[in-house]
Amino acid sequence: MTAAARRVIAFVNIGHVADHLLMLVYPTAVLGMGDSFGLSYGELLALSLGGFIAFGAGSLPSGWLGDHWSRHRMMILFFIGMGSATMLTGFASTPWQLAAGITAMGVFGSIYHPVGTALLTAHADKLGQAIGVNGVWGNLGIAFAALLTGALTQAFGWQMAFIVPGAVTTLCGVAYWLMVPDVPSPKRSTARPVSALPRRVVVQAFAVLAVTTVAGSLGFNATVISLPKLFDERLAMVAGTPMGVGAIASLVYVLGATSQWLVGRLLDRHTLRRVFIPLALLQAPAFFAASLAGGWTLVAVAAVMMFAVFGQVTINDTMVAKYTDEAWRARAYAIRYLVSFAASAAAVPMVGALHDGGAGFTVVYQVLAVLGAAVAMAAFAFPHRPDEVAPQAVPAE
């Protein structure tokens, strides 16, 4: 791997931290915002719906611009645009200003996944490992979001929870602009061209991807936005303290993040199906157990649940990488993330409505258990391809 490729991958990984961290500042910050806006948890959570919709809807134009204009320039726009929008959100004084700021964050945040993942897969030598490591960085962003937001909210107020990480992200964008040259992606050969695969295999793989993207994304977003509030209600030792809730949630996210590193390494050695099935079988039981657990038992169950949920993201990203050609991969990822984040957006009103409606988190997690069962059934339908464990991204001679 060249020095330029390593630098690109390093900033792509930093971007993954920033993307998830900034989008998940709000679910923890709301624990300290009730007095500022006079709204309930569900009402405050609903203000973020526009951001999550934009996060998904913006993926398609972002992927198209990445393929047809410049992935390099789109990454600069992502860093500086999302960082600036996050800082402005910290100055919101009305619910509508808050909603507008989060929506702007979603618009710029939508750039990362189709463009950043396409850059990553174009420059990586070991595809599964690179996607897995990148996933760990993203999940560390989720973990830091809960911890950093909780600490800043408790010490300085919810406004600084937006302003500080937004400023750092903007500076990262300036560093990327100055330090990373706009170089073409290296030409690579694959063990078997995607165009040579039987049409039935490709269609079957993408049908499974569609199911796991919808069900998995709804489960992913519902868990990451609800976990701080779930711990606030069911862990008496941290209830009412944003920093304590953030610390426990961060611990769970970090433990769960190890799955993406492990899954990525396994995918370089085994077929997708062989790794996919056992991971998918964890989801439904873990969601159901979380619906009933409390105290430290809940923390242990949540760690297993997040391990399965985070690992599924690496499976889905690798499906796209192994079943699409590099020339249109950004657009393929754009479609995958458009569907993914559209499903994710549905988690916001679902969690808010069920929680404020009196059902609490018990029914929320039992619904997620049903979705987890759908992912498991889809895993058994995924095609078996022994040839896919061959090296996926070797520099062409």
C-alpha positions as CSV (number, residue, x, y, z in Angstrom):
1,M,0.0,0.0,0.0
2,T,1.4,3.4,-1.0
3,A,1.8,6.3,1.5
4,A,-0.9,8.2,-0.4
5,A,-3.3,5.3,0.0
6,R,-2.6,5.0,3.7
7,R,-3.3,8.7,4.2
8,V,-6.6,8.5,2.3
9,I,-7.7,5.5,4.5
10,A,-6.6,7.3,7.7
11,F,-8.8,10.3,6.9
12,V,-11.7,8.1,5.7
13,N,-11.5,6.4,9.1
14,I,-11.4,9.7,10.9
15,G,-14.5,10.8,8.9
16,H,-16.3,7.7,10.0
17,V,-15.7,8.7,13.7
18,A,-17.0,12.2,13.0
19,D,-20.0,11.1,11.0
20,H,-21.5,8.9,13.6
21,L,-20.3,11.0,16.5
22,L,-22.0,14.2,15.3
23,M,-25.3,12.4,14.2
24,L,-25.5,10.8,17.7
25,V,-24.8,13.9,19.8
26,Y,-28.5,14.6,20.0
27,P,-29.9,11.4,21.5
28,T,-27.7,11.9,24.6
29,A,-28.0,15.7,24.6
30,V,-31.8,15.5,24.9
31,L,-31.3,14.2,28.4
32,G,-30.3,17.8,29.4
33,M,-32.5,19.8,27.0
34,G,-36.0,19.4,28.5
35,D,-35.8,22.6,30.6
36,S,-34.6,24.6,27.6
37,F,-37.5,23.7,25.3
38,G,-40.2,22.5,27.6
39,L,-40.8,19.3,25.5
40,S,-41.1,15.6,26.4
41,Y,-38.5,13.0,25.4
42,G,-40.6,11.8,22.5
43,E,-41.2,15.4,21.3
44,L,-37.6,16.3,21.4
45,L,-36.6,13.1,19.7
46,A,-39.0,13.8,16.9
47,L,-37.1,17.0,16.0
48,S,-34.2,14.9,14.8
49,L,-36.4,13.1,12.2
50,G,-35.5,15.5,9.4
51,G,-31.8,14.9,10.0
52,F,-32.1,11.2,9.7
53,I,-34.2,11.5,6.6
54,A,-31.6,13.8,5.0
55,F,-28.9,11.4,6.1
56,G,-30.4,8.7,3.9
57,A,-32.0,10.7,1.1
58,G,-28.7,12.6,0.5
59,S,-26.8,9.4,-0.1
60,L,-28.0,9.1,-3.7
61,P,-26.9,12.5,-5.0
62,S,-23.7,12.3,-2.9
63,G,-22.8,8.9,-4.5
64,W,-23.5,10.3,-8.0
65,L,-21.4,13.4,-7.4
66,G,-18.6,11.2,-6.0
67,D,-18.5,9.1,-9.1
68,H,-19.0,11.9,-11.6
69,W,-17.4,14.9,-10.0
70,S,-14.8,14.2,-7.3
71,R,-14.8,11.9,-4.3
72,H,-11.9,14.0,-2.9
73,R,-13.8,17.2,-3.0
74,M,-16.9,15.6,-1.7
75,M,-15.0,14.5,1.4
76,I,-13.8,18.1,2.0
77,L,-17.4,19.2,1.7
78,F,-18.4,16.5,4.2
79,F,-15.9,17.5,6.9
80,I,-16.3,21.3,6.7
81,G,-20.0,21.3,6.0
82,M,-21.0,18.9,8.7
83,G,-18.7,20.5,11.3
84,S,-20.1,23.9,10.6
85,A,-23.8,22.8,10.6
86,T,-23.1,21.1,14.0
87,M,-21.7,24.2,15.5
88,L,-24.7,26.3,14.3
89,T,-27.1,23.7,15.9
90,G,-25.5,24.5,19.2
91,F,-26.8,28.1,18.9
92,A,-30.4,27.0,18.4
93,S,-32.9,28.8,20.7
94,T,-36.3,27.4,19.3
95,P,-37.4,23.8,18.4
96,W,-37.6,24.8,14.7
97,Q,-34.0,26.1,14.7
98,L,-32.9,22.9,16.4
99,A,-34.7,20.8,13.8
100,A,-33.2,22.9,10.9
101,G,-29.7,22.5,12.3
102,I,-30.0,18.7,12.7
103,T,-31.4,18.5,9.2
104,A,-28.4,20.4,7.8
105,M,-26.1,18.0,9.7
106,G,-27.9,15.1,8.0
107,V,-27.5,16.6,4.5
108,F,-23.7,17.0,4.9
109,G,-23.4,13.7,6.9
110,S,-25.0,11.8,4.0
111,I,-21.9,12.4,2.0
112,Y,-19.6,10.1,4.1
113,H,-20.9,6.6,3.6
114,P,-21.3,6.4,-0.2
115,V,-18.2,8.5,-0.9
116,G,-15.9,7.5,2.0
117,T,-16.7,3.7,1.7
118,A,-16.0,3.8,-2.1
119,L,-12.6,5.6,-1.4
120,L,-11.8,3.0,1.2
121,T,-12.6,-0.1,-0.9
122,A,-10.7,1.5,-3.9
123,H,-7.4,1.9,-1.9
124,A,-7.5,-1.1,0.5
125,D,-5.3,-4.1,0.0
126,K,-7.3,-6.5,2.3
127,L,-11.0,-5.6,1.7
128,G,-12.6,-7.4,4.6
129,Q,-10.1,-6.2,7.2
130,A,-10.2,-2.6,5.9
131,I,-14.0,-2.5,6.1
132,G,-13.9,-4.1,9.5
133,V,-11.4,-1.6,10.9
134,N,-13.3,1.3,9.3
135,G,-16.4,0.0,11.1
136,V,-14.6,0.0,14.4
137,W,-13.7,3.6,13.9
138,G,-17.3,4.4,13.2
139,N,-18.5,2.7,16.3
140,L,-15.9,4.4,18.3
141,G,-17.6,7.6,17.1
142,I,-20.9,6.3,18.4
143,A,-19.2,5.5,21.8
144,F,-17.5,8.9,22.0
145,A,-20.8,10.6,21.2
146,A,-22.4,9.2,24.3
147,L,-19.4,9.8,26.5
148,L,-18.4,13.2,25.2
149,T,-22.0,14.5,24.9
150,G,-22.8,13.4,28.4
151,A,-19.7,15.0,29.9
152,L,-20.1,18.3,28.0
153,T,-23.8,18.5,28.7
154,Q,-23.4,17.9,32.4
155,A,-20.4,20.3,32.7
156,F,-21.2,23.1,30.3
157,G,-24.8,22.6,29.0
158,W,-26.1,20.9,25.8
159,Q,-25.0,23.7,23.5
160,M,-21.3,22.9,24.0
161,A,-22.0,19.3,23.1
162,F,-22.6,20.5,19.6
163,I,-20.1,23.3,19.3
164,V,-17.0,21.5,20.4
165,P,-17.1,18.4,18.2
166,G,-18.4,20.5,15.3
167,A,-15.3,22.8,15.5
168,V,-12.9,19.8,15.7
169,T,-14.6,18.2,12.6
170,T,-14.2,21.5,10.7
171,L,-10.5,21.6,11.5
172,C,-10.2,17.9,10.3
173,G,-11.7,19.1,7.0
174,V,-9.1,21.8,6.6
175,A,-6.3,19.2,7.4
176,Y,-7.7,16.8,4.8
177,W,-7.8,19.6,2.2
178,L,-4.1,20.4,2.9
179,M,-2.6,17.0,3.5
180,V,-4.4,14.6,1.1
181,P,-3.7,15.0,-2.6
182,D,-6.4,14.4,-5.2
183,V,-5.0,11.3,-6.7
184,P,-6.8,8.7,-8.8
185,S,-7.7,5.4,-7.2
186,P,-5.2,2.5,-7.9
187,K,-6.3,0.1,-10.6
188,R,-7.0,-3.3,-9.0
189,S,-7.8,-6.8,-10.2
190,T,-10.3,-9.1,-8.4
191,A,-10.3,-12.9,-8.0
192,R,-13.4,-13.0,-10.2
193,P,-15.1,-10.0,-12.0
194,V,-18.6,-9.3,-10.8
195,S,-19.8,-9.3,-14.4
196,A,-18.7,-13.0,-14.6
197,L,-21.1,-14.1,-11.8
198,P,-24.3,-15.8,-12.7
199,R,-27.2,-13.3,-12.7
200,R,-29.2,-15.5,-10.4
201,V,-26.4,-15.3,-7.7
202,V,-26.1,-11.5,-7.9
203,V,-29.9,-11.0,-7.7
204,Q,-30.2,-13.4,-4.8
205,A,-27.4,-11.6,-2.9
206,F,-28.9,-8.2,-3.4
207,A,-32.4,-9.5,-2.4
208,V,-30.8,-10.7,0.9
209,L,-29.0,-7.3,1.2
210,A,-32.3,-5.5,0.8
211,V,-33.9,-7.4,3.6
212,T,-31.0,-7.1,6.0
213,T,-30.5,-3.4,5.1
214,V,-34.1,-2.5,6.0
215,A,-34.4,-4.7,9.1
216,G,-30.8,-4.3,10.3
217,S,-30.8,-0.5,9.8
218,L,-34.0,-0.1,11.8
219,G,-32.6,-2.2,14.5
220,F,-29.2,-0.4,14.4
221,N,-30.7,3.1,14.7
222,A,-33.3,2.2,17.2
223,T,-30.7,0.8,19.6
224,V,-28.1,3.6,19.3
225,I,-30.7,6.4,19.8
226,S,-32.5,4.6,22.6
227,L,-29.7,3.1,24.6
228,P,-28.8,6.2,26.6
229,K,-32.5,6.7,27.7
230,L,-32.9,2.9,28.3
231,F,-29.9,3.0,30.7
232,D,-31.2,6.3,32.3
233,E,-34.4,4.5,33.2
234,R,-33.2,1.0,34.1
235,L,-29.8,1.6,35.8
236,A,-30.5,3.2,39.1
237,M,-26.8,3.9,39.7
238,V,-26.5,6.4,36.8
239,A,-30.1,7.6,36.5
240,G,-30.4,11.4,36.0
241,T,-26.7,11.9,35.3
242,P,-25.9,12.4,31.6
243,M,-22.2,11.7,32.1
244,G,-22.9,8.4,33.9
245,V,-25.4,7.3,31.3
246,G,-22.9,8.3,28.5
247,A,-20.0,6.4,30.2
248,I,-22.0,3.2,30.4
249,A,-23.4,3.5,26.9
250,S,-19.9,4.2,25.6
251,L,-18.5,1.1,27.3
252,V,-21.2,-1.0,25.6
253,Y,-20.6,0.6,22.2
254,V,-16.8,0.0,22.5
255,L,-17.4,-3.7,23.4
256,G,-19.8,-4.0,20.5
257,A,-17.4,-2.3,18.1
258,T,-14.9,-5.2,18.4
259,S,-17.3,-7.3,16.3
260,Q,-16.5,-5.2,13.2
261,W,-12.8,-5.8,13.5
262,L,-13.4,-9.6,14.1
263,V,-16.0,-9.9,11.3
264,G,-13.7,-8.1,8.9
265,R,-10.8,-10.5,9.5
266,L,-13.1,-13.5,9.2
267,L,-14.5,-12.3,5.9
268,D,-10.9,-12.3,4.4
269,R,-10.7,-16.0,5.4
270,H,-14.2,-17.4,5.0
271,T,-17.3,-17.0,2.8
272,L,-19.8,-14.3,3.6
273,R,-22.5,-16.9,4.2
274,R,-20.3,-18.8,6.8
275,V,-19.8,-15.6,8.8
276,F,-23.2,-14.1,8.2
277,I,-25.4,-16.9,9.6
278,P,-24.0,-17.3,13.2
279,L,-23.9,-13.5,13.6
280,A,-27.5,-13.1,12.4
281,L,-28.7,-15.8,14.8
282,L,-27.5,-13.6,17.8
283,Q,-29.9,-10.7,17.1
284,A,-33.4,-11.8,18.0
285,P,-32.5,-13.4,21.3
286,A,-30.4,-10.4,22.3
287,F,-33.1,-7.9,21.5
288,F,-35.7,-9.9,23.4
289,A,-33.5,-10.3,26.4
290,A,-32.9,-6.5,26.4
291,S,-36.6,-5.9,26.4
292,L,-36.9,-7.5,29.9
293,A,-33.5,-7.0,31.5
294,G,-32.4,-4.3,34.0
295,G,-29.4,-3.4,36.1
296,W,-26.0,-4.8,35.2
297,T,-27.7,-7.7,33.5
298,L,-29.0,-5.2,31.0
299,V,-25.4,-3.9,30.4
300,A,-24.2,-7.4,29.6
301,V,-27.1,-8.2,27.3
302,A,-26.7,-4.8,25.6
303,A,-23.0,-5.6,24.8
304,V,-24.0,-8.8,23.1
305,M,-26.8,-7.0,21.2
306,M,-24.5,-4.3,20.0
307,F,-21.9,-6.9,19.0
308,A,-24.5,-8.5,16.7
309,V,-25.9,-5.2,15.4
310,F,-22.5,-3.6,14.6
311,G,-21.1,-6.7,13.0
312,Q,-24.1,-6.8,10.6
313,V,-23.0,-3.5,9.2
314,T,-19.6,-5.0,8.1
315,I,-21.5,-7.9,6.5
316,N,-23.7,-5.6,4.5
317,D,-20.9,-3.3,3.3
318,T,-18.8,-6.3,2.2
319,M,-21.8,-7.6,0.2
320,V,-21.8,-4.4,-1.9
321,A,-18.0,-4.5,-2.3
322,K,-17.9,-8.1,-3.5
323,Y,-21.0,-7.9,-5.8
324,T,-20.4,-4.6,-7.6
325,D,-17.7,-3.2,-9.9
326,E,-15.4,-0.4,-8.7
327,A,-16.5,2.0,-11.5
328,W,-20.0,2.4,-10.1
329,R,-19.4,1.3,-6.5
330,A,-20.1,4.8,-5.0
331,R,-23.5,4.8,-6.6
332,A,-24.1,1.2,-5.3
333,Y,-23.2,2.3,-1.8
334,A,-25.4,5.3,-2.3
335,I,-28.4,3.1,-3.0
336,R,-27.6,0.8,-0.1
337,Y,-27.3,3.7,2.3
338,L,-30.4,5.5,0.9
339,V,-32.4,2.4,1.8
340,S,-30.5,1.9,5.1
341,F,-31.0,5.4,6.4
342,A,-34.6,5.7,5.2
343,A,-35.2,2.6,7.4
344,S,-33.1,4.2,10.1
345,A,-35.3,7.3,10.1
346,A,-38.4,5.3,10.8
347,A,-36.7,4.3,14.1
348,V,-37.1,7.8,15.4
349,P,-40.9,8.1,15.5
350,M,-41.2,4.4,16.4
351,V,-39.0,4.8,19.5
352,G,-40.5,8.1,20.5
353,A,-44.2,7.1,20.0
354,L,-43.9,3.7,21.8
355,H,-42.0,5.2,24.7
356,D,-44.3,8.2,25.3
357,G,-47.4,6.0,24.6
358,G,-46.8,4.0,27.8
359,A,-45.3,0.9,26.3
360,G,-41.8,2.0,27.2
361,F,-38.8,0.2,25.9
362,T,-40.2,-3.3,26.5
363,V,-42.3,-3.3,23.3
364,V,-39.7,-1.4,21.3
365,Y,-37.1,-4.2,21.8
366,Q,-39.6,-6.9,21.3
367,V,-40.4,-5.4,17.9
368,L,-36.7,-5.3,17.2
369,A,-36.5,-9.0,18.1
370,V,-39.0,-9.7,15.3
371,L,-36.8,-7.8,12.9
372,G,-33.7,-9.7,14.1
373,A,-35.5,-13.0,13.2
374,A,-36.1,-11.6,9.7
375,V,-32.3,-11.0,9.4
376,A,-31.6,-14.6,10.5
377,M,-33.9,-16.0,7.9
378,A,-32.4,-13.9,5.2
379,A,-28.9,-15.1,6.2
380,F,-29.9,-18.7,5.3
381,A,-31.0,-17.5,1.9
382,F,-27.6,-15.9,1.0
383,P,-25.7,-17.7,-1.8
384,H,-22.7,-19.8,-1.2
385,R,-19.6,-18.8,-3.2
386,P,-16.4,-20.6,-2.2
387,D,-14.4,-18.4,-4.7
388,E,-15.1,-15.2,-2.8
389,V,-12.5,-15.8,-0.1
390,A,-9.8,-15.3,-2.7
391,P,-7.9,-12.0,-2.4
392,Q,-10.3,-9.2,-3.3
393,A,-8.1,-6.2,-3.9
394,V,-4.6,-7.0,-5.2
395,P,-2.7,-4.3,-7.1
396,A,-2.8,-5.1,-10.8
397,E,0.4,-5.9,-12.6
